[in-house]
Amino acid sequence: MIPLRHQRTVARAAAVEGFGYWSGKDCRVEFRPAPAGSGVTFILDTPDGRPPVRLPVGLELREDRPRRTVLKSGERRVEMIEHVMAALAGLEIDNCEVWVTAEEIPGCDGSASAFVEALDMAGVVVQSTPTRPLVVTQTVRAGNQHKWVEAQPTNRGGLSIEFHLDYGPGNAIGRQSFAAEISPEQFRYELAPARTFVLREEADALVAMGKGTRVTAQDLLIFDVDGPMDNPLRFPDECVRHKVLDAVGDFALAGRPVVGHFICYRSGHQLNASLVEALLEHEKQQSLRRTA
């Protein structure tokens, strides 16, 4: 039997301000309490006179975009939600309204630390309803021989992630591996501070396309051949730790806590979401077989 905990929400509102990496626009995100069973909902409340739009977290609203996780409803979207989702999931906060003033989450320093600090300031309320986790009951894999992510059953009753990063030769990132059993304390100190990273040539290409023009080497990790530019590492293996952080946020697209052991090899947002979709479909088929 998987031990069940009770659902949790924030005790009071707390906010983070900054600017979006992709758009360069100033933006604000505010975490507010939500009732049991409601999950996480992004509420886009822009100052342009249009009514707020609710975007409940789930694969149904996910839009496939490079390098980030996006929710879209009609013509409106919220971009780069993965760090907020990782902070909520990592701290075991199940129900929350996330109010945003622009179509992108603040990038801050490229990590989840600002969101964790805000959520810690808000505090937590334990609710009366137990969680209904998505439990991995058989091995499921998404990807190919070059990039893949695999979910395996576990008897430990929680989420664990093992990530293998391989950037190949000719750069300072190289190969890194990291394994973590996700708990609030472990996430808060070992994963949340790990920052977004990019190779210098990738950053230059994005700027040439008009993206990220406000971002500097102090806002995230930009790697040249010798290492990060003008920004010391927080961990020797910070890059792979950030990939684990991203995976925590992407797996939270399930809309429920996930119980299983995940092995990732060079996977990213699209593959992580594909695996969650496969797990939800497997759970649905199992349920149909039990009721047939």
C-alpha positions as CSV (number, residue, x, y, z in Angstrom):
1,M,0.0,0.0,0.0
2,I,1.2,3.5,-0.9
3,P,1.0,5.8,2.3
4,L,-1.3,8.7,1.6
5,R,-0.8,12.2,3.0
6,H,-3.4,14.9,3.2
7,Q,-3.6,17.6,0.6
8,R,-2.0,21.0,1.3
9,T,-2.4,24.6,0.2
10,V,-0.7,27.9,1.1
11,A,-1.9,29.7,4.3
12,R,-1.8,33.2,2.8
13,A,-0.8,35.0,-0.4
14,A,2.8,35.6,-1.4
15,A,4.3,37.1,-4.5
16,V,7.4,37.2,-6.7
17,E,8.3,39.9,-9.2
18,G,10.7,40.0,-12.1
19,F,10.8,39.8,-15.9
20,G,10.2,37.1,-18.4
21,Y,13.3,35.6,-20.1
22,W,11.6,35.2,-23.4
23,S,9.5,38.4,-23.6
24,G,11.7,40.7,-21.5
25,K,8.4,42.1,-19.9
26,D,8.0,42.9,-16.2
27,C,5.7,40.4,-14.6
28,R,4.4,39.3,-11.2
29,V,3.3,35.9,-9.9
30,E,1.2,35.6,-6.7
31,F,0.4,32.3,-4.9
32,R,-3.0,32.2,-3.2
33,P,-4.8,29.5,-1.2
34,A,-7.1,27.1,-3.1
35,P,-9.7,24.5,-1.9
36,A,-9.0,20.8,-1.5
37,G,-9.3,18.9,-4.8
38,S,-8.9,22.0,-7.0
39,G,-5.2,21.4,-7.9
40,V,-3.0,24.1,-9.3
41,T,-4.6,26.7,-11.5
42,F,-2.7,29.6,-13.3
43,I,-4.9,32.7,-13.5
44,L,-3.8,35.1,-16.2
45,D,-4.9,38.6,-15.1
46,T,-3.1,41.0,-17.4
47,P,-3.6,44.8,-17.1
48,D,-5.0,45.1,-20.6
49,G,-8.7,45.1,-19.7
50,R,-9.3,41.5,-20.8
51,P,-11.0,39.3,-18.2
52,P,-8.9,36.8,-16.2
53,V,-8.3,33.4,-17.8
54,R,-8.1,30.3,-15.8
55,L,-5.6,27.6,-16.9
56,P,-5.8,24.5,-14.7
57,V,-2.6,22.5,-14.8
58,G,-2.9,19.4,-16.9
59,L,-1.7,17.9,-20.2
60,E,-4.9,19.1,-21.9
61,L,-3.7,22.7,-22.0
62,R,-0.1,22.0,-22.6
63,E,1.4,23.6,-25.7
64,D,4.6,22.2,-27.2
65,R,7.2,24.9,-27.2
66,P,11.0,24.6,-27.2
67,R,13.0,24.9,-24.0
68,R,10.0,25.6,-21.7
69,T,6.6,24.3,-20.5
70,V,3.6,26.3,-21.6
71,L,-0.2,26.2,-20.9
72,K,-2.5,27.6,-23.5
73,S,-6.3,28.3,-23.5
74,G,-7.7,29.9,-26.7
75,E,-5.2,32.6,-27.7
76,R,-3.8,33.1,-24.2
77,R,-1.0,31.3,-22.6
78,V,1.4,31.2,-19.6
79,E,4.9,30.4,-20.5
80,M,7.8,28.9,-18.5
81,I,5.7,27.4,-15.7
82,E,8.1,24.6,-14.9
83,H,10.0,26.3,-12.1
84,V,6.8,27.3,-10.3
85,M,5.4,23.8,-10.8
86,A,8.6,22.3,-9.4
87,A,8.5,24.5,-6.3
88,L,4.9,23.6,-5.6
89,A,5.4,19.9,-6.2
90,G,8.8,19.8,-4.4
91,L,7.2,21.4,-1.3
92,E,4.1,19.1,-1.6
93,I,1.6,21.9,-2.2
94,D,-1.3,20.3,-4.0
95,N,-3.8,23.2,-4.4
96,C,-2.9,26.7,-5.3
97,E,-4.1,29.6,-7.4
98,V,-1.2,31.1,-9.3
99,W,-2.1,34.7,-10.4
100,V,0.2,36.1,-13.1
101,T,0.2,39.6,-14.7
102,A,1.8,38.6,-18.0
103,E,2.0,35.6,-20.3
104,E,5.3,34.5,-18.8
105,I,6.5,33.6,-15.3
106,P,9.4,35.8,-13.9
107,G,12.7,34.1,-14.7
108,C,14.4,35.5,-11.5
109,D,17.9,33.9,-11.3
110,G,16.9,30.9,-13.4
111,S,16.2,28.7,-10.4
112,A,13.2,27.9,-8.3
113,S,14.6,29.6,-5.2
114,A,12.5,32.7,-5.3
115,F,9.3,30.7,-5.6
116,V,10.4,28.4,-2.7
117,E,11.1,31.4,-0.5
118,A,7.7,33.0,-1.3
119,L,5.9,29.7,-0.6
120,D,7.8,29.3,2.7
121,M,6.8,32.8,3.7
122,A,3.2,32.0,2.8
123,G,3.1,28.9,5.0
124,V,1.1,25.7,4.5
125,V,-2.3,24.5,5.6
126,V,-3.0,20.8,5.7
127,Q,-6.5,20.1,4.3
128,S,-8.8,17.2,5.2
129,T,-8.8,15.5,1.8
130,P,-6.2,12.8,1.1
131,T,-4.1,12.9,-2.0
132,R,-4.8,10.5,-4.9
133,P,-1.3,9.9,-6.3
134,L,-0.4,8.7,-9.8
135,V,1.4,5.4,-9.0
136,V,3.7,3.8,-11.5
137,T,2.8,0.1,-11.6
138,Q,4.9,-1.1,-14.5
139,T,7.9,0.2,-16.4
140,V,6.9,2.8,-19.1
141,R,9.4,4.6,-21.4
142,A,9.2,7.5,-23.8
143,G,11.9,8.6,-26.3
144,N,14.5,6.8,-28.4
145,Q,18.0,5.5,-28.1
146,H,19.4,9.1,-28.1
147,K,17.0,10.7,-25.5
148,W,14.6,8.9,-23.2
149,V,12.9,8.9,-19.9
150,E,11.6,5.8,-18.1
151,A,9.3,5.4,-15.1
152,Q,9.6,2.3,-12.9
153,P,7.6,1.1,-9.9
154,T,9.0,1.8,-6.5
155,N,8.3,0.5,-3.0
156,R,9.5,3.7,-1.3
157,G,6.2,5.6,-1.6
158,G,7.4,8.7,-3.2
159,L,9.1,10.3,-6.3
160,S,12.7,9.6,-7.1
161,I,14.6,10.8,-10.1
162,E,17.9,9.8,-11.6
163,F,19.2,12.0,-14.4
164,H,22.1,11.5,-16.8
165,L,23.1,14.7,-18.8
166,D,25.4,14.4,-21.7
167,Y,26.4,17.5,-23.7
168,G,29.2,15.7,-25.5
169,P,32.7,17.0,-26.1
170,G,33.9,20.6,-26.7
171,N,32.1,22.3,-23.9
172,A,32.3,22.8,-20.1
173,I,29.1,21.0,-19.3
174,G,30.1,17.6,-20.5
175,R,28.5,14.6,-18.7
176,Q,26.8,14.9,-15.3
177,S,24.6,12.6,-13.3
178,F,22.5,13.1,-10.2
179,A,20.0,11.1,-8.3
180,A,17.5,12.4,-5.7
181,E,14.6,11.2,-3.6
182,I,12.2,14.2,-3.8
183,S,11.2,15.6,-0.4
184,P,10.5,19.2,0.7
185,E,13.8,19.4,2.5
186,Q,15.8,17.8,-0.3
187,F,14.2,19.9,-2.9
188,R,14.5,23.2,-1.0
189,Y,18.3,22.9,-0.5
190,E,19.6,20.5,-3.2
191,L,17.5,21.3,-6.2
192,A,15.7,24.6,-6.0
193,P,18.9,26.7,-6.2
194,A,20.1,25.1,-9.4
195,R,19.8,27.5,-12.3
196,T,18.8,27.4,-16.0
197,F,21.8,27.0,-18.3
198,V,22.6,27.4,-21.9
199,L,25.6,27.3,-24.2
200,R,26.9,30.6,-25.4
201,E,26.2,29.8,-29.0
202,E,22.7,28.8,-28.1
203,A,22.2,32.1,-26.2
204,D,23.6,34.1,-29.2
205,A,21.2,32.3,-31.6
206,L,18.2,33.2,-29.4
207,V,19.2,36.8,-29.1
208,A,19.6,36.9,-32.9
209,M,15.9,35.8,-33.1
210,G,14.9,38.6,-30.8
211,K,14.5,36.3,-27.8
212,G,16.0,36.9,-24.3
213,T,17.4,40.3,-25.2
214,R,17.1,41.5,-21.6
215,V,18.8,38.5,-20.1
216,T,22.4,38.7,-19.0
217,A,25.0,36.2,-17.8
218,Q,24.0,37.2,-14.2
219,D,20.4,36.1,-14.8
220,L,21.2,32.4,-15.6
221,L,24.2,30.3,-16.5
222,I,25.7,30.9,-19.9
223,F,28.5,28.5,-20.7
224,D,31.5,29.1,-23.0
225,V,34.3,26.5,-23.4
226,D,35.9,27.5,-20.0
227,G,32.7,27.4,-17.9
228,P,29.9,29.8,-16.9
229,M,30.5,33.4,-17.9
230,D,30.6,35.9,-15.0
231,N,28.6,33.7,-12.7
232,P,30.1,31.1,-10.3
233,L,28.5,27.7,-10.0
234,R,26.4,26.9,-6.9
235,F,27.1,23.2,-7.3
236,P,29.8,21.5,-9.4
237,D,27.0,19.5,-11.0
238,E,24.5,22.4,-11.1
239,C,23.4,21.7,-14.7
240,V,22.1,18.2,-14.0
241,R,20.5,19.3,-10.8
242,H,18.5,21.9,-12.8
243,K,17.4,19.1,-15.2
244,V,16.1,17.2,-12.2
245,L,14.3,20.4,-11.0
246,D,12.7,20.7,-14.4
247,A,11.6,17.1,-14.4
248,V,9.9,17.6,-11.0
249,G,7.9,20.5,-12.6
250,D,7.1,18.6,-15.7
251,F,5.9,15.4,-13.9
252,A,3.6,17.7,-11.9
253,L,1.6,18.1,-15.1
254,A,-0.1,14.9,-14.0
255,G,-2.1,17.2,-11.6
256,R,-1.4,14.8,-8.7
257,P,1.6,13.6,-6.8
258,V,3.6,11.0,-8.7
259,V,4.9,7.9,-7.0
260,G,7.7,6.1,-8.9
261,H,11.3,6.0,-9.8
262,F,12.3,7.9,-13.0
263,I,15.5,7.5,-15.0
264,C,16.2,10.3,-17.5
265,Y,18.8,10.3,-20.2
266,R,19.1,13.7,-22.0
267,S,15.4,14.2,-21.7
268,G,13.6,17.5,-21.8
269,H,10.2,19.1,-21.4
270,Q,8.5,17.4,-24.3
271,L,9.7,13.9,-23.4
272,N,8.8,14.4,-19.7
273,A,5.3,15.4,-20.7
274,S,5.0,12.4,-23.1
275,L,5.9,10.1,-20.3
276,V,3.3,11.6,-18.0
277,E,0.7,11.2,-20.8
278,A,1.7,7.5,-21.2
279,L,1.4,6.9,-17.4
280,L,-2.1,8.5,-17.2
281,E,-3.2,6.4,-20.2
282,H,-1.8,3.3,-18.6
283,E,-3.7,4.1,-15.3
284,K,-6.9,4.7,-17.3
285,Q,-6.6,1.3,-19.1
286,Q,-6.0,-0.5,-15.8
287,S,-9.1,1.1,-14.3
288,L,-11.2,0.0,-17.4
289,R,-9.9,-3.6,-17.1
290,R,-10.9,-3.6,-13.3
291,T,-14.4,-2.5,-14.1
292,A,-15.0,-4.6,-17.2
